Amino acid sequence: MRKVHPEFAYQSRELEGQIEGILGDPPDRKNYQRMIDALVEEYASGGGIEDVNMLAFALVDHLEFKDPKGLLAEAADYEFGDAGRVFAMASCKGEAAARMYAALEENMPELGRQAIITAFLHLNPRKWDDDDQSLEQLSANDDGDDVDDEDQASDDFAQMFDQDGD
């Protein structure tokens, strides 16, 4: 298991929620496919919303990964990375998706890098470790010493602000 940047872990979880939200309950595959097709066309034309999650959503069903280990290594840094290298580690199947991929590499390389890695992590959850950010985990070593039992100010503290000297 490999650690990934917390923002990539977050974006991967968000992508999962977005996919489930678009599919709905019961799943509406036609609506889902219409949404994907619209996003692919928008990004292929050089436009589209500049959002990592939306872009990952457009890419996720079309990506093929050539270098999973390399993509996992690239997931260690969210802000800085080699976009050209990441684009070379994957490709898109299908004519429209391939046009989208080329347009992203030209117009939004850094955002594309982040979206490719996010989609990769979403599709390969067993290859990486997500930090447990649950309240139970965060409070596991908390012994409560930072919580005052009394809400009153000490006498020394109160006297610092006593104008009358009482």
Phi and psi in degrees as a GROMACS rama.xvg file:
@    title "Ramachandran Plot"
@    xaxis  label "Phi"
@    yaxis  label "Psi"
@TYPE xy
-124.31  140.013  ARG-2
-77.2241  142.259  LYS-3
-120.708  163.198  VAL-4
-59.5528  138.009  HIS-5
-56.4867  -32.4153  PRO-6
-68.8797  -36.4145  GLU-7
-65.953  -39.7219  PHE-8
-62.6036  -43.1854  ALA-9
-62.1004  -49.1335  TYR-10
-61.8665  -36.2908  GLN-11
-64.3838  -42.345  SER-12
-65.7888  -39.0331  ARG-13
-64.1038  -39.2302  GLU-14
-61.8718  -41.5272  LEU-15
-57.7033  -46.7101  GLU-16
-65.1706  -37.8001  GLY-17
-65.6718  -44.0886  GLN-18
-62.2181  -46.4622  ILE-19
-62.809  -38.1622  GLU-20
-66.3357  -40.5514  GLY-21
-71.6465  -40.5449  ILE-22
-63.087  -43.0538  LEU-23
78.9712  -179.675  GLY-24
-134.122  109.889  ASP-25
-71.8999  155.436  PRO-26
-60.2921  130.764  PRO-27
-109.337  90.1157  ASP-28
-64.4248  -33.9625  ARG-29
-64.998  -45.3765  LYS-30
-62.3787  -44.0645  ASN-31
-58.1566  -47.5711  TYR-32
-66.3875  -37.6607  GLN-33
-62.0242  -41.3471  ARG-34
-64.1192  -46.2738  MET-35
-61.3453  -48.0148  ILE-36
-59.2147  -42.45  ASP-37
-63.6336  -42.9124  ALA-38
-65.9006  -42.5912  LEU-39
-60.1476  -46.1793  VAL-40
-63.2381  -40.9639  GLU-41
-62.8261  -47.4605  GLU-42
-70.373  -34.4378  TYR-43
-64.6327  -30.1268  ALA-44
-81.0857  -0.12992  SER-45
94.4111  1.70944  GLY-46
-105.838  -147.656  GLY-47
104.006  159.153  GLY-48
-71.4411  131.221  ILE-49
-84.4335  77.9739  GLU-50
-140.252  126.684  ASP-51
-56.162  -45.2969  VAL-52
-68.3815  -41.8759  ASN-53
-63.8076  -41.6905  MET-54
-66.6884  -42.9595  LEU-55
-61.5456  -37.479  ALA-56
-62.3047  -41.4773  PHE-57
-67.557  -33.4225  ALA-58
-84.8661  -31.9876  LEU-59
-53.4482  -38.7805  VAL-60
-85.3572  -5.80824  ASP-61
-111.226  -13.1153  HIS-62
-76.3782  142.848  LEU-63
-125.2  133.128  GLU-64
-103.862  127.705  PHE-65
-94.1602  -27.0375  LYS-66
-139.688  75.394  ASP-67
-58.3609  -38.932  PRO-68
-64.9135  -39.1817  LYS-69
-65.4853  -40.3171  GLY-70
-65.467  -38.8251  LEU-71
-64.0103  -40.1477  LEU-72
-65.3071  -38.2515  ALA-73
-67.9078  -21.0863  GLU-74
-73.8171  -3.53718  ALA-75
-74.1645  -23.1919  ALA-76
-129.831  119.747  ASP-77
-80.2002  -43.7161  TYR-78
-77.6841  -41.8636  GLU-79
-120.744  136.454  PHE-80
-178.332  172.816  GLY-81
-95.7694  101.242  ASP-82
-61.3502  -42.2744  ALA-83
-59.5037  -40.3844  GLY-84
-65.5371  -43.3155  ARG-85
-64.4164  -43.8556  VAL-86
-60.2124  -34.2751  PHE-87
-72.1525  -20.3273  ALA-88
-83.6319  -4.77862  MET-89
-144.392  171.478  ALA-90
-154.68  170.08  SER-91
-116.122  136.004  CYS-92
-92.4086  144.965  LYS-93
98.5222  145.248  GLY-94
-62.9946  -51.4029  GLU-95
-64.4122  -41.1509  ALA-96
-66.3328  -37.1079  ALA-97
-65.9925  -38.7011  ALA-98
-63.4739  -41.1541  ARG-99
-61.331  -45.3091  MET-100
-59.7746  -45.4747  TYR-101
-64.9862  -40.9982  ALA-102
-65.1407  -38.2492  ALA-103
-65.7945  -42.8668  LEU-104
-62.0488  -33.5647  GLU-105
-82.806  -43.9229  GLU-106
-96.254  -33.7543  ASN-107
-137.506  60.5375  MET-108
-61.8199  -43.0533  PRO-109
-69.6696  -43.7798  GLU-110
-62.9775  -40.0978  LEU-111
-61.4649  -42.0647  GLY-112
-57.7661  -47.5094  ARG-113
-65.0202  -39.284  GLN-114
-69.7366  -38.9789  ALA-115
-62.2423  -46.2359  ILE-116
-65.3175  -41.5641  ILE-117
-60.1607  -46.013  THR-118
-64.0162  -40.6628  ALA-119
-59.6115  -47.5645  PHE-120
-64.0124  -38.6576  LEU-121
-61.7537  -42.0912  HIS-122
-79.0517  -15.1541  LEU-123
-130.025  60.5131  ASN-124
-66.7132  -19.8209  PRO-125
-84.7544  -5.66466  ARG-126
-90.1281  -8.50359  LYS-127
-139.077  160.346  TRP-128
-107.813  128.869  ASP-129
-100.596  130.542  ASP-130
-62.8522  135.159  ASP-131
-76.3566  111.115  ASP-132
-106.257  18.8215  GLN-133
-68.899  157.988  SER-134
-60.7952  -36.4982  LEU-135
-61.5958  -44.3078  GLU-136
-68.9078  -43.0867  GLN-137
-65.7284  -29.0715  LEU-138
-97.8315  6.66128  SER-139
-58.5458  -40.9172  ALA-140
-104.197  16.5711  ASN-141
-86.4087  114.841  ASP-142
-93.9979  4.37614  ASP-143
79.4296  10.0703  GLY-144
-71.7429  -10.0327  ASP-145
-93.5024  5.43789  ASP-146
-108.077  122.251  VAL-147
-79.0775  136.373  ASP-148
-78.0051  -25.3877  ASP-149
-114.412  142.013  GLU-150
-95.2068  9.08566  ASP-151
-96.8194  150.497  GLN-152
-78.0054  147.656  ALA-153
-70.4946  161.753  SER-154
-62.057  -40.2603  ASP-155
-61.8108  -42.8355  ASP-156
-67.1952  -42.7831  PHE-157
-65.6258  -35.8896  ALA-158
-68.4836  -23.3681  GLN-159
-62.7026  -27.7231  MET-160
-108.051  7.85434  PHE-161
-81.2531  111.735  ASP-162
-74.9687  -31.7985  GLN-163
-86.9929  -13.6233  ASP-164
78.5135  18.5282  GLY-165
